[in-house]
Amino acid sequence: MSLLMTLIITYINTGMDHNYINRFLKAWSLSLPIAIIAALLLGPPIKKFVDKITK
């Protein structure tokens, strides 16, 4: 998910040129750890909340 979002957002923000892949890889190397940490920290409480409101 972070790969696809970073590809699209980098394209929207900067366009496609010869340096696009380098910009994408830099952005993804920053966003992937943030996405993993957010999923690990926010996933369990959100799951409990959703389970509670859907019962």
Buried (B, 14 or more C-beta within 10 A) or exposed (E): EBEEEBBEEBEEEEEEEEEBEEBBEEBBEEBEEEBEEEEEEEEEEEEEEEEEEEE
